[in-house]
Amino acid sequence: MTENLFYFLASLTLLCALMVVISKNPVHSIIFLIITFFTISGHYVLLNAQFLAAVNIIVYAGAIMVLFLFVIMFLNISKNERDLKTSALTKISGTIAGGMLFVVMIAALKDAEVAGYNAENYNSQIGMVENLGKVLFTQYLLPFELASVLFLVAMVGAVMLGKKETGERHF
C-alpha cells in the first residue's frame, strides 16, 4: 500500500513539476507548483516527518506561492509580452546547460547506495516535532538563536524602510 502511494505521489510530483515549466500561463504554473509542494509534503508524511510536511505546506504552498500569485496578478503581464520569441542561441545554451546538469546528476548518483530497512534499528519517532525540538535546542542552539536575531534585524529594517516620515510624500 505504502509503495503504491509512493509511486503515485512520485509520478504526480514529476508531472506537476514538468507542467510548471511547460505551462504558458504563469497563473497555471503557480497552481502546478502548489500541487507539487503538496505532493512533496505527502512524501514527507511517508517518511514520518510530519513537521516538515506541515512546514512545507504552511510556508511554501501557503505563504510564498500566494505571494508569487499576487505579484504575477499585480504585474498583469500582457499576452504580447509572454509570446516573445527566444533566439536559437538561448535554446542551444539552455539545452547544453540542462544536459550538463543531467550528466553531473548521473555521475553523482552512480555510486550511491540505497540503505535497506532494518527493523531492529528503526525508530518511529525520528521525524516527530518533540525530537526535532530536542535536537534544535541542544545541538543547534547557537545557529537557531543567530537566525532569530537575523530575522529580528530584518523585521526592524523592513519597518524602518517602510516608515513614512512626516512631510514626506510617496507617489
Backbone as CSV, one residue per row, in Angstrom:
resi,resn,N_x,N_y,N_z,CA_x,CA_y,CA_z,C_x,C_y,C_z
1,MET,0.821,-1.203,0.000,0.000,0.000,0.000,0.865,1.267,0.000
2,THR,1.857,1.282,0.906,2.721,2.452,1.001,3.550,2.624,-0.262
3,GLU,3.980,1.502,-0.826,4.777,1.574,-2.056,3.954,2.121,-3.215
4,ASN,2.695,1.707,-3.311,1.825,2.230,-4.376,1.576,3.724,-4.180
5,LEU,1.388,4.140,-2.932,1.183,5.557,-2.660,2.429,6.358,-3.009
6,PHE,3.616,5.794,-2.706,4.858,6.475,-3.068,4.962,6.660,-4.582
7,TYR,4.706,5.603,-5.345,4.814,5.715,-6.800,3.785,6.687,-7.380
8,PHE,2.577,6.697,-6.790,1.568,7.658,-7.240,2.013,9.092,-6.966
9,LEU,2.508,9.335,-5.731,2.964,10.685,-5.392,4.183,11.097,-6.217
10,ALA,5.086,10.155,-6.464,6.281,10.469,-7.250,5.911,10.829,-8.682
11,SER,5.010,10.062,-9.282,4.612,10.368,-10.660,3.843,11.686,-10.726
12,LEU,2.983,11.939,-9.748,2.242,13.202,-9.721,3.179,14.380,-9.490
13,THR,4.191,14.206,-8.644,5.170,15.265,-8.400,5.934,15.593,-9.670
14,LEU,6.415,14.567,-10.356,7.169,14.797,-11.593,6.300,15.425,-12.679
15,LEU,5.056,14.972,-12.796,4.154,15.526,-13.806,3.856,16.995,-13.522
16,CYS,3.552,17.327,-12.274,3.239,18.720,-11.940,4.471,19.615,-12.054
17,ALA,5.646,19.101,-11.682,6.867,19.892,-11.823,7.173,20.148,-13.293
18,LEU,6.904,19.174,-14.135,7.083,19.375,-15.574,6.083,20.392,-16.111
19,MET,4.854,20.354,-15.605,3.837,21.301,-16.056,4.141,22.730,-15.592
20,VAL,4.875,22.877,-14.479,5.295,24.213,-14.039,6.164,24.850,-15.108
21,VAL,7.051,24.063,-15.689,7.977,24.584,-16.687,7.301,24.737,-18.042
22,ILE,6.443,23.805,-18.408,5.836,23.795,-19.743,4.701,24.797,-19.879
23,SER,3.960,25.028,-18.812,2.762,25.855,-18.886,3.076,27.272,-19.368
24,LYS,2.282,27.765,-20.301,2.469,29.112,-20.849,1.876,30.194,-19.959
25,ASN,0.815,29.861,-19.243,0.150,30.808,-18.364,0.845,30.810,-17.002
26,PRO,1.329,31.962,-16.529,2.038,31.977,-15.240,1.155,31.607,-14.054
27,VAL,-0.124,31.894,-14.112,-1.017,31.525,-13.012,-1.156,30.007,-12.944
28,HIS,-1.235,29.349,-14.103,-1.307,27.889,-14.123,-0.003,27.292,-13.592
29,SER,1.126,27.919,-13.907,2.406,27.447,-13.385,2.430,27.513,-11.862
30,ILE,1.912,28.569,-11.300,1.859,28.707,-9.842,0.970,27.622,-9.241
31,ILE,-0.164,27.344,-9.850,-1.065,26.310,-9.336,-0.402,24.941,-9.395
32,PHE,0.296,24.648,-10.495,1.018,23.378,-10.580,2.139,23.310,-9.548
33,LEU,2.776,24.430,-9.252,3.826,24.450,-8.231,3.247,24.201,-6.843
34,ILE,2.070,24.720,-6.575,1.407,24.458,-5.297,1.077,22.973,-5.170
35,ILE,0.574,22.368,-6.241,0.289,20.926,-6.214,1.573,20.136,-6.001
36,THR,2.669,20.584,-6.623,3.958,19.923,-6.427,4.383,19.984,-4.966
37,PHE,4.197,21.136,-4.323,4.550,21.250,-2.906,3.684,20.334,-2.041
38,PHE,2.402,20.192,-2.375,1.544,19.289,-1.612,1.979,17.835,-1.781
39,THR,2.378,17.449,-2.981,2.822,16.067,-3.178,4.160,15.816,-2.483
40,ILE,5.028,16.813,-2.439,6.280,16.670,-1.685,5.977,16.533,-0.198
41,SER,4.970,17.246,0.285,4.556,17.077,1.676,4.024,15.671,1.919
42,GLY,3.379,15.094,0.925,2.951,13.697,1.028,4.142,12.757,1.172
43,HIS,5.222,13.052,0.464,6.445,12.260,0.619,7.009,12.405,2.032
44,TYR,6.966,13.611,2.578,7.434,13.814,3.954,6.609,12.997,4.945
45,VAL,5.309,12.923,4.743,4.462,12.130,5.625,4.822,10.656,5.504
46,LEU,5.098,10.191,4.291,5.505,8.800,4.113,6.842,8.509,4.793
47,LEU,7.686,9.508,4.900,8.973,9.348,5.575,8.878,9.583,7.079
48,ASN,7.682,9.767,7.595,7.412,10.000,9.010,8.015,11.317,9.496
49,ALA,7.962,12.326,8.651,8.441,13.662,9.016,7.266,14.628,8.916
50,GLN,6.340,14.492,9.855,5.112,15.277,9.805,5.374,16.759,9.992
51,PHE,6.363,17.106,10.791,6.670,18.526,10.996,7.128,19.174,9.697
52,LEU,8.013,18.500,8.964,8.463,19.046,7.685,7.314,19.152,6.688
53,ALA,6.402,18.203,6.721,5.243,18.265,5.828,4.384,19.486,6.145
54,ALA,4.136,19.708,7.423,3.320,20.856,7.813,4.009,22.174,7.486
55,VAL,5.313,22.250,7.743,6.054,23.477,7.442,6.089,23.726,5.936
56,ASN,6.251,22.660,5.161,6.268,22.798,3.706,4.945,23.352,3.195
57,ILE,3.849,22.862,3.724,2.537,23.348,3.277,2.309,24.786,3.738
58,ILE,2.625,25.067,4.996,2.358,26.410,5.527,3.245,27.458,4.866
59,VAL,4.548,27.188,4.810,5.486,28.194,4.318,5.469,28.290,2.804
60,TYR,5.675,27.177,2.122,5.818,27.239,0.672,4.475,27.327,-0.036
61,ALA,3.604,26.347,0.178,2.327,26.352,-0.536,1.426,27.475,-0.036
62,GLY,1.549,27.830,1.214,0.691,28.870,1.750,1.197,30.259,1.480
63,ALA,2.309,30.601,2.078,2.762,31.988,2.062,3.469,32.377,0.771
64,ILE,4.473,31.631,0.391,5.300,32.043,-0.747,4.530,31.956,-2.064
65,MET,3.765,30.903,-2.256,3.044,30.767,-3.521,1.923,31.800,-3.640
66,VAL,1.287,32.139,-2.536,0.274,33.205,-2.586,0.950,34.527,-2.932
67,LEU,2.131,34.760,-2.375,2.888,35.964,-2.710,3.243,35.980,-4.195
68,PHE,3.730,34.870,-4.724,4.048,34.794,-6.159,2.800,35.046,-6.999
69,LEU,1.688,34.463,-6.612,0.447,34.637,-7.366,0.006,36.093,-7.366
70,PHE,0.081,36.770,-6.224,-0.291,38.181,-6.170,0.649,39.044,-7.004
71,VAL,1.937,38.736,-6.988,2.889,39.516,-7.792,2.606,39.334,-9.267
72,ILE,2.347,38.116,-9.700,2.052,37.875,-11.114,0.756,38.567,-11.516
73,MET,-0.246,38.504,-10.667,-1.507,39.163,-10.985,-1.350,40.682,-10.941
74,PHE,-0.506,41.184,-10.051,-0.279,42.626,-9.941,0.471,43.160,-11.157
75,LEU,1.433,42.376,-11.665,2.205,42.818,-12.829,1.367,42.853,-14.101
76,ASN,0.343,42.004,-14.171,-0.574,41.971,-15.304,0.191,41.856,-16.628
77,ILE,0.896,40.758,-16.767,1.687,40.525,-17.976,0.741,40.338,-19.151
78,SER,0.929,41.160,-20.145,0.040,41.066,-21.302,0.451,39.895,-22.180
79,LYS,-0.444,39.523,-23.081,-0.197,38.374,-23.942,0.969,38.636,-24.893
80,ASN,1.161,39.879,-25.299,2.265,40.191,-26.210,3.617,39.996,-25.536
81,GLU,3.707,40.306,-24.254,4.969,40.158,-23.542,5.289,38.701,-23.272
82,ARG,4.282,37.842,-23.137,4.509,36.433,-22.859,4.914,35.661,-24.103
83,ASP,4.531,36.116,-25.285,4.774,35.380,-26.507,6.031,35.834,-27.237
84,LEU,6.991,36.358,-26.508,8.228,36.773,-27.133,8.980,35.549,-27.629
85,LYS,9.589,35.662,-28.782,10.344,34.553,-29.362,11.728,34.509,-28.732
86,THR,12.182,33.311,-28.436,13.529,33.144,-27.909,14.462,32.820,-29.063
87,SER,15.685,33.287,-28.956,16.638,33.078,-30.036,17.148,31.643,-30.011
88,ALA,17.743,31.232,-31.120,18.287,29.884,-31.236,19.463,29.697,-30.276
89,LEU,20.248,30.754,-30.078,21.376,30.673,-29.155,20.907,30.416,-27.730
90,THR,19.803,31.027,-27.332,19.249,30.811,-25.997,18.776,29.375,-25.843
91,LYS,18.129,28.830,-26.866,17.657,27.443,-26.799,18.823,26.469,-26.746
92,ILE,19.860,26.723,-27.530,21.020,25.835,-27.550,21.754,25.879,-26.207
93,SER,21.945,27.081,-25.666,22.643,27.189,-24.383,21.828,26.563,-23.261
94,GLY,20.511,26.677,-23.303,19.664,26.029,-22.306,19.724,24.518,-22.400
95,THR,19.758,24.000,-23.619,19.868,22.558,-23.809,21.214,22.044,-23.314
96,ILE,22.283,22.776,-23.596,23.611,22.371,-23.139,23.688,22.416,-21.613
97,ALA,23.155,23.467,-21.005,23.178,23.566,-19.543,22.363,22.450,-18.895
98,GLY,21.200,22.148,-19.454,20.384,21.053,-18.925,21.065,19.706,-19.083
99,GLY,21.719,19.489,-20.223,22.454,18.244,-20.436,23.618,18.095,-19.476
100,MET,24.333,19.199,-19.227,25.447,19.146,-18.278,24.945,18.859,-16.855
101,LEU,23.814,19.444,-16.479,23.228,19.159,-15.172,22.845,17.686,-15.062
102,PHE,22.289,17.131,-16.132,21.906,15.719,-16.152,23.136,14.827,-15.994
103,VAL,24.224,15.144,-16.687,25.454,14.355,-16.588,26.025,14.427,-15.177
104,VAL,26.021,15.604,-14.571,26.528,15.749,-13.204,25.670,14.950,-12.226
105,MET,24.355,14.965,-12.399,23.482,14.200,-11.512,23.714,12.704,-11.660
106,ILE,23.876,12.225,-12.884,24.141,10.804,-13.107,25.486,10.418,-12.488
107,ALA,26.507,11.273,-12.655,27.815,10.986,-12.083,27.764,10.967,-10.556
108,ALA,26.962,11.831,-9.968,26.860,11.877,-8.507,26.085,10.682,-7.960
109,LEU,25.114,10.191,-8.711,24.262,9.112,-8.213,24.723,7.718,-8.605
110,LYS,25.743,7.590,-9.445,26.126,6.254,-9.924,26.728,5.394,-8.820
111,ASP,27.357,6.000,-7.823,27.955,5.237,-6.732,27.114,5.271,-5.456
112,ALA,25.913,5.804,-5.531,25.071,5.911,-4.343,24.501,4.548,-3.971
113,GLU,24.417,4.311,-2.682,23.833,3.076,-2.178,22.524,3.394,-1.472
114,VAL,21.538,2.564,-1.718,20.260,2.727,-1.054,20.271,1.860,0.192
115,ALA,20.126,2.478,1.334,20.138,1.727,2.590,18.843,0.952,2.731
116,GLY,18.970,-0.263,3.137,17.794,-1.101,3.324,17.110,-0.819,4.648
117,TYR,15.950,-1.383,4.810,15.167,-1.216,6.031,15.645,-2.229,7.060
118,ASN,15.994,-1.747,8.233,16.420,-2.610,9.321,15.434,-2.421,10.466
119,ALA,14.641,-3.447,10.726,13.578,-3.342,11.733,14.126,-3.198,13.143
120,GLU,15.333,-3.683,13.390,15.890,-3.628,14.738,16.331,-2.212,15.116
121,ASN,16.815,-1.466,14.137,17.314,-0.115,14.412,16.322,0.981,14.058
122,TYR,15.113,0.626,13.649,14.138,1.610,13.206,13.529,2.330,14.398
123,ASN,13.513,3.663,14.332,12.903,4.483,15.371,11.735,5.224,14.741
124,SER,10.537,4.917,15.157,9.352,5.514,14.550,9.157,6.975,14.952
125,GLN,9.883,7.443,15.963,9.719,8.805,16.458,10.772,9.757,15.907
126,ILE,11.523,9.346,14.914,12.667,10.129,14.453,12.264,11.457,13.816
127,GLY,11.138,11.556,13.160,10.752,12.789,12.492,9.720,13.613,13.228
128,MET,9.449,13.269,14.452,8.417,13.964,15.205,8.928,15.300,15.746
129,VAL,8.006,16.172,16.074,8.332,17.529,16.498,9.107,17.529,17.822
130,GLU,8.780,16.633,18.716,9.458,16.598,20.008,10.950,16.314,19.842
131,ASN,11.286,15.326,19.037,12.701,15.007,18.811,13.408,16.115,18.049
132,LEU,12.723,16.717,17.108,13.312,17.836,16.374,13.599,19.004,17.312
133,GLY,12.687,19.283,18.223,12.891,20.354,19.193,14.056,20.080,20.127
134,LYS,14.194,18.825,20.562,15.318,18.475,21.429,16.646,18.702,20.722
135,VAL,16.751,18.276,19.480,17.996,18.467,18.725,18.221,19.944,18.440
136,LEU,17.171,20.657,18.096,17.296,22.072,17.743,17.756,22.911,18.930
137,PHE,17.249,22.612,20.122,17.582,23.419,21.289,18.752,22.877,22.106
138,THR,19.381,21.791,21.654,20.596,21.313,22.328,21.802,21.443,21.405
139,GLN,21.821,20.691,20.323,22.992,20.681,19.437,23.089,21.940,18.577
140,TYR,21.956,22.487,18.168,21.956,23.616,17.242,21.382,24.879,17.880
141,LEU,21.650,25.092,19.152,21.095,26.252,19.839,21.688,27.562,19.328
142,LEU,23.001,27.630,19.143,23.627,28.870,18.683,23.167,29.271,17.279
143,PRO,23.175,28.360,16.281,22.653,28.781,14.967,21.178,29.172,15.006
144,PHE,20.390,28.509,15.864,18.980,28.848,15.993,18.812,30.259,16.537
145,GLU,19.573,30.610,17.566,19.488,31.947,18.144,20.020,33.009,17.184
146,LEU,21.072,32.703,16.460,21.593,33.651,15.469,20.582,33.902,14.359
147,ALA,19.881,32.846,13.926,18.843,33.024,12.907,17.701,33.876,13.440
148,SER,17.349,33.693,14.718,16.257,34.507,15.284,16.663,35.976,15.372
149,VAL,17.930,36.256,15.732,18.403,37.641,15.776,18.426,38.234,14.370
150,LEU,18.831,37.432,13.388,18.841,37.895,12.000,17.430,38.247,11.526
151,PHE,16.442,37.406,11.859,15.056,37.707,11.493,14.546,38.958,12.200
152,LEU,14.934,39.143,13.453,14.533,40.339,14.192,15.106,41.597,13.540
153,VAL,16.383,41.557,13.160,17.014,42.698,12.497,16.337,42.964,11.152
154,ALA,15.991,41.902,10.407,15.309,42.076,9.114,13.936,42.711,9.301
155,MET,13.205,42.310,10.337,11.886,42.904,10.580,12.002,44.370,10.965
156,VAL,12.968,44.696,11.824,13.161,46.095,12.215,13.568,46.919,11.001
157,GLY,14.439,46.371,10.164,14.847,47.074,8.941,13.682,47.302,7.996
158,ALA,12.797,46.293,7.856,11.634,46.453,6.982,10.693,47.523,7.515
159,VAL,10.512,47.561,8.831,9.651,48.589,9.422,10.258,49.970,9.216
160,MET,11.556,50.091,9.403,12.220,51.387,9.242,12.194,51.848,7.786
161,LEU,12.344,50.921,6.836,12.291,51.307,5.427,10.882,51.693,4.998
162,GLY,9.890,51.034,5.576,8.511,51.332,5.209,7.893,52.471,5.976
163,LYS,8.589,52.952,6.983,8.058,54.021,7.818,8.018,55.330,7.038
164,LYS,6.912,56.012,7.116,6.732,57.270,6.400,7.057,58.432,7.336
165,GLU,7.990,59.245,6.928,8.372,60.412,7.735,7.310,61.503,7.562
166,THR,7.204,62.367,8.537,6.256,63.489,8.432,6.724,64.441,7.362
167,GLY,5.835,64.821,6.504,6.156,65.734,5.433,6.691,65.059,4.181
168,GLU,6.952,63.750,4.242,7.484,63.029,3.092,6.306,62.551,2.241
169,ARG,6.437,62.704,0.932,5.357,62.289,0.036,5.766,61.041,-0.739
170,HIS,4.866,60.069,-0.779,5.089,58.855,-1.572,4.091,58.855,-2.717
171,PHE,4.569,58.658,-3.903,3.693,58.679,-5.067,3.391,57.291,-5.522
